[in-house]
Amino acid sequence: MSINSDSFRKPLLFSSLVISISLAGCASTPPSPPNPSDPWEGWNRGTQKVNDTLDKTIIKPVAQGYEWLVPNFVNEGVTNFFSNMHEINVTINDILQFKLKQSGMDASRFLINTTAGVGGFIDVAKYIDLPKHNEDFGQTLGYWGVPSGPYLVLPFFGPSSPRETLGLIGDMAFNPLTYVSIFGGGVANAAAFGARAIEVTDQRAHLMATEKIVDEGSIDRYDFLKNSYKQNREYYIHDGNPLEFTDPDSTEETPTTVAPNTGNKTSSTIDKPGTSNAPVSDKNPAHTLELTDPK
């Protein structure tokens, strides 16, 4: 988590009295039928609550301690190390998507950073015009037309979908630590588990600022995270190229584009008369990242 991401507006704040009255009204109202666009909402909200509790009680405190104890240059080196390890996964998915030029660049990044970058702790490649790309097996499945399916929140892993769940399995198959765990002995297994724990802690430490924005910038945290995740995944699957769509309520014939504010994804855009070159993430953009009131 590219979570990635990354770009939010501040919401309207409701008083606790209004919230209490609203909840009381919901309690006395019969359950509404499942939302066709989010048929697993009940499971998802419950799982997100469990994940949030686990995060607040264990993962976040550990990440805060890590951020406080570890010097900035060490923190950056750890981030670079795991990012360099993921270049193997990125390169394989480049090839699976027939992005041959990009695969050469990403393979070069891995070789240069592994050697000149002292095992990947220093990102030397960025200084020689080899930008970082973001590719995974979920994006590869989307590239080949596999539908995403309904939004799904996984225990521990968080926002996902049936397609992205398969993508996680593929990414595990491309991860060297997986084979260390399978074929290594007890010491190797412990080392792989420790490396994964450090990686998760490092990733969580980098999300501190984003967490504050989400908490302050959303009325419904679940709805906000769901739409942000879906928008972000669509953006990466389409490499940031605008996806044109026509507003059914508009009488104009000129298609419009919507662009999320994303991270440092390197991508190209399409130049067409009357359209924007800004990247887009969804053909039917929700209120995410634009932060209008949830529908």
Protein Blocks (a to p, Z undefined) as FASTA:
>chain_A
ZZeeehiacdddddfklmmmmmmmmmmpccddddfklmmlmmmmmmmmmmmmmmmmmmmm
mmmmmmmmpcfklmmmmmmmmmmmmmmmmmmmmmmnopaklmmmmmmmmmmmmmmnnnol
acfklmnopacddddfklmmmmnopafbjadddehklpadfklmmmmmmmmmmpmklmmm
mmmcfklmmmmmmmmmmmmmmmmmmmmmmmmmmmmmcfblmlmmmmmmmmmmmmmmnnop
acddddfkbcbfbdcdddddddfbdcdddddehiafbdcfbfbdcfehklpacZZ
